[in-house]
Amino acid sequence: MKARVVYESLWGNTAKIARAIAEGIGPEARAVSTAEATGDVLAGIDLIVAGAPLLAFGLPTEAIRESIRKDSGSAPSPPDLSHPSMRAWLEGLPPGEGRAAAFETRIWWSPGGAIGAISRGLKRAGYSPVAKGRRFIVTGKYGPLRDGELDRARQWGRALAQAMA
Ligand SMILES: Cc1cc2nc3c(=O)[nH]c(=O)nc-3n(C[C@H](O)[C@H](O)[C@H](O)COP(=O)(O)O)c2cc1C
């Protein structure tokens, strides 16, 4: 079973979760940024797991990314805007026949969500859902991840692999 865990991540929290999910899925899974997840990397893929942070209550828009690029406020480190937004990646995702799952990183009490928009994008490209989306929690605006979230991500990866078997 070939799997790719695709992420958008400005401060690294979503990337860490993506790598833990890939570990949980097993040796045939790899975590890749939206820049790396291009045509060849996705050819013949059985499972795409895609995730992004919740920014301003939803899947990051180009406008939000641009405002962060201009002013990243009190961020402890510069944002990584070198890879495309999950939105842009989903719009360019070539048709496929595999299965899919979506995740988001967020503060636990926030309204809104990114999982719905990611799931719809994956479905539009032909990837049918294998599991309900998963939220992973950070403790502050820029992270870090709450204790135990990487373990939860590995466990979810294992559950996805089982659901695909
Ligand atoms: C500008 C900005 C807006 C944010 N808006 C929200 C929000 O609306 N809801 C939420 O739960 N978290 C929000 N967060 C927290 C991020 O979702 C969280 O830090 C996420 O894990 C960042 O992922 P990354 O490190 O992969 O970029 C926001 C963070 C920033 C910097």
The ligand as a Gaussian input file, in Angstrom:
#p B3LYP/6-31G(d) Opt

LIG

0 1
 C       -2.201000      34.043000      12.035000
 C       -2.680000      32.809000      12.738000
 C       -4.038000      32.536000      12.792000
 C       -4.495000      31.384000      13.458000
 N       -5.823000      31.131000      13.489000
 C       -6.277000      30.047000      14.146000
 C       -7.672000      29.773000      14.222000
 O       -8.520000      30.478000      13.702000
 N       -8.062000      28.670000      14.898000
 C       -7.157000      27.822000      15.497000
 O       -7.579000      26.844000      16.093000
 N       -5.833000      28.055000      15.433000
 C       -5.378000      29.132000      14.777000
 N       -4.022000      29.370000      14.726000
 C       -3.094000      28.380000      15.302000
 C       -2.542000      27.435000      14.216000
 O       -3.582000      26.688000      13.642000
 C       -1.558000      26.436000      14.803000
 O       -0.481000      27.082000      15.415000
 C       -1.064000      25.471000      13.766000
 O       -0.616000      24.300000      14.408000
 C        0.071000      26.021000      12.935000
 O        0.506000      25.000000      12.077000
 P        1.946000      25.009000      11.426000
 O        2.965000      25.074000      12.538000
 O        2.029000      23.700000      10.720000
 O        2.016000      26.173000      10.507000
 C       -3.561000      30.501000      14.085000
 C       -2.197000      30.807000      14.028000
 C       -1.748000      31.930000      13.370000
 C       -0.281000      32.209000      13.342000

